[in-house]
Amino acid sequence: MNNNKMICDLETGVCGEAGEDALETIDLNQPQKVVHVYYVTDPICSHCWALEPVLRQFEVQYGQYVKFHTVMGGLLAGWGGFADVKNGINNPADVAPHWREVGEHSRMPIDGSLWLNNPIQSSYPPSRVFKVIQQIDEQMAKSFLRRAREAVFAFNLNIGEDPVLIEIVNQIGLDGAAIVKEANLPAGQQLLDEDFALSKSLGVRGFPTIIMVNEENKGVKIVGARSLDNYVKGLQQALQNEAIQAKPIPALAELLEKETRLFSKEIEVMYDLNQNEVASFIQAELSPDAYTLKEILGEAYIEKR
């Protein structure tokens, strides 16, 4: 071998050492930093429901930078001794006007009248079901949480009751009776208690809370339902101000295929539309046989056929 790097090999066409392979694949990109996002929430948290459009957009456009962890926070253990003095909530009936206010402000439809005639006694049952499903598949657990929120907020169903939970689990393709039975065992509560301990260790006191933590265990805590800019800035801070790039927004057909049901506000946020532009946008983007257009509580929504 000629060790003089000023001399070029006529056969390989290389000045210096050619190495063993004429063609090899390399990757000069630095390993991407991972930001862990802890989303501390509860199935009956109204502001978490209001956050859905923005949180979905954040996941769609910036999910490549993060690993999501959905954590149950335990909003309502039971009504015995419960009081939310700040919001004037001392009994189930006090929740109804609060929910209606959140629904009117966010335009994510909320009925809330179940608090007057069939109040939820605890948010722990749907939280335990979520935790059991999460052990099976993270994405299915997220689908369950979404369906449960649709059920309680828009369709006024008591997700604290086993028959309602069984039906929701069946809808996502699992054995509802078996999952709910497992969730009601001590092991189901143990899973939930682990989330409560994690939530406490993260210093969470209200929902929704999103905590972004980088590999150096530094990051940012964002409390309440905020705008997309807040979460993007939080991500940049967790990444120590490295440049980040948003992924393109998926076509409405692709989004509906994944989500099954989308409310008008969610379409408006994702595609930067005014409310009066949604109907024509849907018609332009979707085949008539791909969806059903419906309305609830004065808000339009579409369902996949």
C-alpha positions as CSV (number, residue, x, y, z in Angstrom):
1,M,0.0,0.0,0.0
2,N,1.2,3.4,-0.9
3,N,1.1,5.6,2.3
4,N,1.7,8.9,0.4
5,K,-1.7,10.6,0.3
6,M,-0.5,12.9,-2.4
7,I,-0.4,10.0,-4.8
8,C,-3.7,9.0,-6.4
9,D,-4.7,5.5,-7.3
10,L,-5.5,5.3,-11.0
11,E,-7.9,2.3,-10.5
12,T,-9.9,3.5,-7.6
13,G,-9.7,7.2,-8.5
14,V,-8.9,8.1,-4.9
15,C,-6.2,10.2,-3.5
16,G,-5.2,8.6,-0.3
17,E,-6.6,5.4,1.1
18,A,-9.7,4.1,-0.7
19,G,-10.8,1.7,2.0
20,E,-12.2,-1.7,1.4
21,D,-15.5,-0.7,-0.2
22,A,-16.0,1.4,-3.3
23,L,-19.5,2.2,-2.1
24,E,-20.8,2.4,1.4
25,T,-23.7,4.1,3.2
26,I,-22.9,6.6,5.9
27,D,-25.0,8.9,8.1
28,L,-23.4,12.1,9.3
29,N,-26.5,13.3,11.1
30,Q,-26.1,13.7,14.8
31,P,-28.5,11.5,16.8
32,Q,-31.7,13.5,17.3
33,K,-32.3,14.7,20.8
34,V,-35.4,13.2,22.4
35,V,-37.9,15.3,24.3
36,H,-40.2,13.5,26.6
37,V,-43.7,15.1,26.8
38,Y,-45.8,14.2,29.8
39,Y,-49.4,15.1,29.2
40,V,-51.1,15.0,32.6
41,T,-54.9,14.8,32.0
42,D,-58.2,13.3,33.1
43,P,-61.1,11.9,31.0
44,I,-63.5,14.4,32.4
45,C,-61.2,17.5,32.3
46,S,-63.2,20.0,30.2
47,H,-60.2,22.1,29.4
48,C,-58.4,19.0,28.1
49,W,-61.3,18.5,25.7
50,A,-61.0,22.2,24.7
51,L,-57.2,21.6,24.0
52,E,-57.8,18.6,21.6
53,P,-57.6,20.7,18.4
54,V,-54.3,22.4,19.3
55,L,-52.7,19.3,20.8
56,R,-53.5,17.3,17.7
57,Q,-51.9,19.9,15.5
58,F,-48.8,19.9,17.7
59,E,-48.5,16.1,17.5
60,V,-49.1,16.1,13.7
61,Q,-46.5,18.8,13.0
62,Y,-43.9,18.3,15.7
63,G,-44.4,14.8,16.9
64,Q,-41.1,13.7,15.3
65,Y,-39.2,15.5,18.0
66,V,-41.0,14.1,21.0
67,K,-42.0,10.9,22.8
68,F,-45.5,11.4,24.3
69,H,-46.5,10.0,27.7
70,T,-50.2,10.4,28.6
71,V,-50.6,10.4,32.4
72,M,-53.8,10.2,34.4
73,G,-54.0,12.8,37.1
74,G,-57.1,11.8,39.1
75,L,-59.5,14.8,38.8
76,L,-62.4,13.3,40.8
77,A,-62.0,10.5,43.2
78,G,-65.5,10.9,44.5
79,W,-67.9,13.6,45.7
80,G,-67.4,12.8,49.4
81,G,-65.5,15.8,50.7
82,F,-64.7,17.2,47.2
83,A,-64.8,20.9,46.7
84,D,-63.3,23.2,44.0
85,V,-63.7,26.5,45.8
86,K,-61.9,28.5,43.1
87,N,-64.5,27.5,40.5
88,G,-67.5,27.4,42.9
89,I,-68.0,23.6,42.6
90,N,-69.3,21.9,45.7
91,N,-71.6,19.3,44.1
92,P,-72.3,17.7,40.7
93,A,-74.9,20.3,39.7
94,D,-72.3,23.0,40.0
95,V,-70.3,21.4,37.2
96,A,-72.9,21.8,34.5
97,P,-72.7,25.6,34.0
98,H,-68.9,25.4,34.2
99,W,-68.8,22.8,31.4
100,R,-71.2,24.8,29.3
101,E,-69.0,27.9,29.6
102,V,-65.9,26.0,28.5
103,G,-67.8,24.5,25.6
104,E,-69.1,27.9,24.4
105,H,-65.7,29.5,24.7
106,S,-63.7,26.7,23.0
107,R,-66.5,25.6,20.6
108,M,-65.6,22.0,21.3
109,P,-69.2,20.9,22.0
110,I,-70.1,20.2,25.6
111,D,-73.6,19.3,26.8
112,G,-73.0,18.8,30.5
113,S,-76.7,18.2,31.5
114,L,-75.7,14.7,32.8
115,W,-74.4,16.5,35.9
116,L,-78.0,17.4,36.7
117,N,-79.7,14.0,36.1
118,N,-77.0,11.3,36.0
119,P,-73.8,12.7,37.5
120,I,-70.4,11.0,37.2
121,Q,-69.4,9.8,40.6
122,S,-65.7,9.4,39.9
123,S,-63.3,9.8,37.0
124,Y,-61.2,6.8,38.2
125,P,-63.2,4.1,36.3
126,P,-62.4,5.5,32.8
127,S,-58.9,6.3,34.0
128,R,-58.3,2.7,35.0
129,V,-59.7,1.5,31.7
130,F,-57.2,3.8,29.9
131,K,-54.3,2.4,32.0
132,V,-55.3,-1.2,31.2
133,I,-55.5,-0.5,27.5
134,Q,-52.2,1.4,27.6
135,Q,-50.4,-1.8,28.7
136,I,-51.7,-3.4,25.6
137,D,-51.2,-0.6,23.0
138,E,-50.5,3.1,23.5
139,Q,-52.3,4.2,20.4
140,M,-55.4,2.2,21.3
141,A,-55.4,3.8,24.7
142,K,-55.3,7.2,23.1
143,S,-58.2,6.2,20.8
144,F,-60.1,5.0,23.9
145,L,-59.5,8.4,25.6
146,R,-60.7,10.3,22.6
147,R,-63.9,8.2,22.3
148,A,-64.5,8.5,26.0
149,R,-64.3,12.3,25.8
150,E,-66.6,12.4,22.8
151,A,-69.1,10.3,24.8
152,V,-69.1,12.4,27.9
153,F,-68.7,15.9,26.5
154,A,-70.6,15.9,23.2
155,F,-73.0,13.0,23.6
156,N,-73.7,13.4,27.4
157,L,-72.9,9.8,28.4
158,N,-71.8,8.8,31.9
159,I,-68.3,7.4,31.4
160,G,-68.2,6.4,35.0
161,E,-70.6,3.6,34.3
162,D,-69.4,0.1,33.3
163,P,-71.9,-0.4,30.4
164,V,-70.8,2.8,28.7
165,L,-67.1,2.0,29.1
166,I,-67.7,-1.5,27.8
167,E,-69.3,-0.1,24.6
168,I,-66.5,2.4,24.1
169,V,-63.8,-0.3,24.4
170,N,-65.8,-2.5,22.0
171,Q,-65.8,0.4,19.5
172,I,-62.0,0.4,19.3
173,G,-61.8,-3.3,18.7
174,L,-61.1,-4.8,22.1
175,D,-63.2,-6.9,24.4
176,G,-64.9,-4.3,26.5
177,A,-66.3,-6.6,29.2
178,A,-62.9,-8.2,29.8
179,I,-61.0,-4.9,29.8
180,V,-63.5,-3.2,32.2
181,K,-63.4,-6.3,34.5
182,E,-59.6,-6.1,34.6
183,A,-59.7,-2.4,35.3
184,N,-62.0,-2.9,38.3
185,L,-59.5,-5.3,39.9
186,P,-56.9,-4.0,42.4
187,A,-54.2,-4.2,39.7
188,G,-56.1,-1.7,37.7
189,Q,-56.1,0.8,40.6
190,Q,-52.4,0.0,41.1
191,L,-51.6,1.1,37.5
192,L,-53.6,4.3,38.2
193,D,-51.8,5.0,41.5
194,E,-48.5,4.8,39.6
195,D,-49.7,7.6,37.3
196,F,-50.8,9.6,40.4
197,A,-47.3,9.2,41.8
198,L,-45.7,10.3,38.6
199,S,-48.0,13.3,38.3
200,K,-47.1,14.3,41.9
201,S,-43.4,13.9,41.2
202,L,-43.8,16.2,38.2
203,G,-45.3,18.9,40.5
204,V,-48.7,18.8,38.7
205,R,-51.6,20.5,40.4
206,G,-54.1,21.2,37.6
207,F,-55.1,19.8,34.2
208,P,-54.2,19.9,31.5
209,T,-50.5,20.2,32.3
210,I,-47.8,19.4,29.7
211,I,-44.2,19.0,30.8
212,M,-41.4,18.8,28.2
213,V,-38.2,17.3,29.5
214,N,-34.9,16.9,27.5
215,E,-32.1,14.4,28.0
216,E,-30.6,16.6,30.6
217,N,-33.9,16.5,32.6
218,K,-34.4,20.2,31.9
219,G,-37.4,21.6,30.2
220,V,-40.6,23.5,30.6
221,K,-44.1,23.1,32.2
222,I,-47.1,24.5,30.5
223,V,-50.3,24.6,32.5
224,G,-53.8,25.0,31.0
225,A,-55.1,24.9,27.5
226,R,-52.8,27.2,25.5
227,S,-52.2,28.2,21.9
228,L,-50.0,26.2,19.5
229,D,-47.2,28.8,19.8
230,N,-46.8,28.1,23.5
231,Y,-46.1,24.4,22.9
232,V,-43.8,25.1,20.0
233,K,-41.8,27.6,22.1
234,G,-41.7,25.0,24.9
235,L,-40.3,22.4,22.6
236,Q,-37.7,24.8,21.3
237,Q,-36.7,25.6,24.9
238,A,-36.5,21.9,25.7
239,L,-34.3,21.4,22.6
240,Q,-32.1,24.3,23.8
241,N,-33.2,26.5,21.0
242,E,-32.2,24.1,18.2
243,A,-34.0,24.8,14.9
244,I,-37.2,22.7,14.4
245,Q,-39.3,22.3,11.3
246,A,-43.0,21.6,11.2
247,K,-44.2,18.6,9.2
248,P,-46.8,19.3,6.4
249,I,-50.5,19.1,7.5
250,P,-52.1,15.9,6.2
251,A,-55.0,16.0,3.8
252,L,-58.4,16.0,5.4
253,A,-59.1,12.5,4.0
254,E,-56.0,11.1,5.7
255,L,-56.8,12.8,9.0
256,L,-60.4,11.6,9.0
257,E,-59.3,8.1,8.2
258,K,-57.2,8.1,11.4
259,E,-59.5,10.0,13.7
260,T,-62.9,8.7,12.6
261,R,-64.7,11.8,13.9
262,L,-63.7,15.5,13.6
263,F,-65.6,18.5,15.0
264,S,-65.6,21.8,13.1
265,K,-63.3,23.6,15.5
266,E,-60.7,20.8,15.0
267,I,-60.8,21.3,11.2
268,E,-60.6,25.1,11.6
269,V,-57.5,24.8,13.8
270,M,-55.7,22.2,11.7
271,Y,-56.3,23.9,8.3
272,D,-56.4,27.6,9.5
273,L,-59.9,28.2,8.4
274,N,-62.7,30.4,9.5
275,Q,-65.9,28.7,10.7
276,N,-67.8,29.8,7.6
277,E,-65.2,28.2,5.3
278,V,-65.4,24.7,6.8
279,A,-68.4,23.4,4.8
280,S,-66.9,24.3,1.4
281,F,-63.5,23.0,2.5
282,I,-65.0,19.6,3.4
283,Q,-66.8,19.4,0.1
284,A,-63.6,20.2,-1.8
285,E,-61.5,17.7,0.1
286,L,-63.7,14.7,0.6
287,S,-65.7,12.4,-1.6
288,P,-69.4,12.5,-0.7
289,D,-69.4,8.8,0.1
290,A,-66.4,9.1,2.4
291,Y,-68.1,11.0,5.3
292,T,-71.4,11.9,7.0
293,L,-72.0,15.5,8.0
294,K,-73.8,16.0,11.3
295,E,-74.5,18.6,13.9
296,I,-74.6,18.6,17.7
297,L,-75.1,21.5,20.1
298,G,-74.9,23.9,17.2
299,E,-71.5,22.6,16.0
300,A,-71.0,20.7,12.8
301,Y,-68.9,17.5,12.7
302,I,-68.0,14.8,10.2
303,E,-67.8,11.1,10.7
304,K,-66.0,8.5,8.5
305,R,-68.4,6.3,6.6
